[in-house]
Amino acid sequence: MRRRSVSLTSHAASVRRSSFRSLHSGSWWGAVSSCCSFALHESLAIMHRWLDRPYLFIVPLVALFAIGGTLTGVRRRRDNQPFLMIVLLFICAYATFAISFWPYMIPFSLTVAQAASPHASLAFMFWGRACSYSL
């Protein structure tokens, strides 16, 4: 029984080594960045939104920090750092998507205010939920 746990441990170590090697090759980082730049240049309305508000570039800078943190964690063979940095990268990706299309629910045709229910319905649901929490 003990030998089996040792073999599982060595298998887990080999999987860990191979995953570190595959993350270490940075060829797919270039493919991702070229796809992002192509998408930004194809949609002129979104590109103008980003160029008119330069403070929006904070989110991609945080994403670059997350990529750098991922690579640092892989090189130092820390298990939790790449995971946390990839979580941060996904948060940045969703934030970038939301920033690019705000205030539209359906891009460039339906805004959040147009998609919302009437104010009376929203107020009824809010107070109904607030009263049910107190019980």
C-alpha positions as a printed NumPy array, in Angstrom:
array([[  0.   ,   0.   ,   0.   ],
       [  2.812,   2.354,   0.796],
       [  4.524,   1.86 ,  -2.581],
       [  1.401,   2.963,  -4.394],
       [  1.357,   6.309,  -2.591],
       [  5.025,   6.8  ,  -3.452],
       [  4.305,   6.158,  -7.138],
       [  1.408,   8.614,  -7.076],
       [  3.687,  11.174,  -5.531],
       [  6.345,  10.653,  -8.189],
       [  3.651,  10.848, -10.882],
       [  2.389,  14.112,  -9.398],
       [  5.957,  15.43 ,  -9.384],
       [  6.428,  14.525, -13.053],
       [  3.139,  16.213, -13.956],
       [  4.263,  19.281, -12.031],
       [  7.612,  19.382, -13.858],
       [  5.982,  19.038, -17.26 ],
       [  3.449,  21.764, -16.501],
       [  6.243,  24.101, -15.383],
       [  8.102,  23.402, -18.632],
       [  5.036,  24.043, -20.779],
       [  4.259,  27.322, -19.011],
       [  7.861,  28.381, -19.269],
       [  7.777,  28.429, -23.07 ],
       [  6.502,  31.886, -23.89 ],
       [  5.466,  31.397, -27.506],
       [  1.759,  31.464, -26.736],
       [  2.09 ,  34.771, -24.871],
       [  3.009,  36.407, -28.173],
       [  0.007,  34.857, -29.889],
       [ -2.346,  36.193, -27.207],
       [ -0.902,  39.704, -27.374],
       [ -1.092,  39.792, -31.175],
       [ -4.738,  38.674, -31.079],
       [ -5.541,  41.417, -28.581],
       [ -3.87 ,  44.124, -30.654],
       [ -5.62 ,  42.882, -33.817],
       [ -9.01 ,  43.006, -32.069],
       [ -8.353,  46.528, -30.821],
       [ -7.453,  47.79 , -34.304],
       [-10.426,  46.08 , -35.976],
       [-13.105,  47.767, -33.864],
       [-12.639,  51.498, -34.251],
       [-15.399,  52.455, -31.8  ],
       [-13.762,  50.487, -29.016],
       [-10.304,  51.75 , -29.973],
       [-11.488,  55.375, -29.775],
       [-13.028,  54.728, -26.359],
       [ -9.682,  53.468, -25.082],
       [ -7.682,  56.28 , -26.687],
       [-10.047,  58.986, -25.398],
       [ -9.698,  57.725, -21.82 ],
       [ -6.047,  56.863, -21.183],
       [ -6.735,  55.978, -17.53 ],
       [ -8.425,  52.804, -18.795],
       [ -4.983,  51.404, -19.614],
       [ -4.513,  50.67 , -15.903],
       [ -6.405,  47.39 , -16.351],
       [ -4.114,  46.035, -19.108],
       [ -1.096,  47.142, -17.059],
       [ -2.388,  45.102, -14.114],
       [ -2.857,  42.203, -16.541],
       [  0.783,  42.541, -17.641],
       [  1.781,  42.525, -13.967],
       [ -0.243,  39.322, -13.543],
       [  1.53 ,  37.724, -16.506],
       [  4.891,  38.721, -15.056],
       [  3.86 ,  37.345, -11.666],
       [  2.821,  34.096, -13.299],
       [  6.173,  33.709, -15.012],
       [  8.015,  34.608, -11.804],
       [  6.029,  32.037,  -9.846],
       [  6.737,  29.381, -12.455],
       [ 10.463,  30.11 , -12.449],
       [ 10.621,  30.008,  -8.656],
       [  8.39 ,  26.919,  -8.597],
       [  5.808,  28.378,  -6.247],
       [  2.479,  26.632,  -6.581],
       [  0.11 ,  29.306,  -5.322],
       [  1.555,  32.374,  -7.057],
       [  0.777,  31.336, -10.673],
       [ -2.749,  30.378,  -9.642],
       [ -3.409,  33.744,  -7.98 ],
       [ -1.879,  35.638, -10.884],
       [ -4.03 ,  33.775, -13.419],
       [ -7.116,  34.577, -11.322],
       [ -6.063,  38.236, -11.435],
       [ -5.555,  37.936, -15.191],
       [ -9.095,  36.6  , -15.665],
       [-10.496,  39.431, -13.541],
       [ -8.613,  41.898, -15.722],
       [ -9.942,  40.224, -18.864],
       [-13.548,  40.556, -17.714],
       [-12.93 ,  44.131, -16.558],
       [-11.459,  44.993, -19.95 ],
       [-14.48 ,  43.471, -21.668],
       [-16.858,  45.436, -19.429],
       [-14.944,  48.685, -19.913],
       [-14.897,  48.259, -23.684],
       [-18.655,  47.891, -24.035],
       [-20.027,  49.95 , -21.118],
       [-22.922,  51.096, -20.981],
       [-24.18 ,  48.622, -23.56 ],
       [-25.676,  45.226, -22.702],
       [-25.814,  44.299, -26.38 ],
       [-22.849,  46.079, -27.976],
       [-23.793,  49.436, -29.477],
       [-27.55 ,  48.763, -29.552],
       [-29.064,  48.225, -26.06 ],
       [-27.886,  50.068, -22.96 ],
       [-28.176,  48.923, -19.349],
       [-30.855,  51.539, -18.642],
       [-32.918,  50.382, -21.616],
       [-32.629,  46.737, -20.559],
       [-33.637,  47.377, -16.935],
       [-37.171,  46.875, -15.679],
       [-39.322,  49.886, -14.776],
       [-38.366,  51.628, -11.53 ],
       [-41.558,  50.556,  -9.731],
       [-40.838,  46.866, -10.386],
       [-37.241,  47.202,  -9.253],
       [-38.279,  49.022,  -6.06 ],
       [-40.889,  46.357,  -5.296],
       [-38.302,  43.579,  -5.677],
       [-35.755,  45.48 ,  -3.581],
       [-38.112,  46.068,  -0.635],
       [-39.563,  42.568,  -0.92 ],
       [-36.107,  41.053,  -0.679],
       [-35.13 ,  43.378,   2.166],
       [-38.212,  42.341,   4.151],
       [-37.567,  38.637,   3.531],
       [-33.998,  38.998,   4.876],
       [-35.288,  40.444,   8.139],
       [-37.416,  37.34 ,   8.728]])
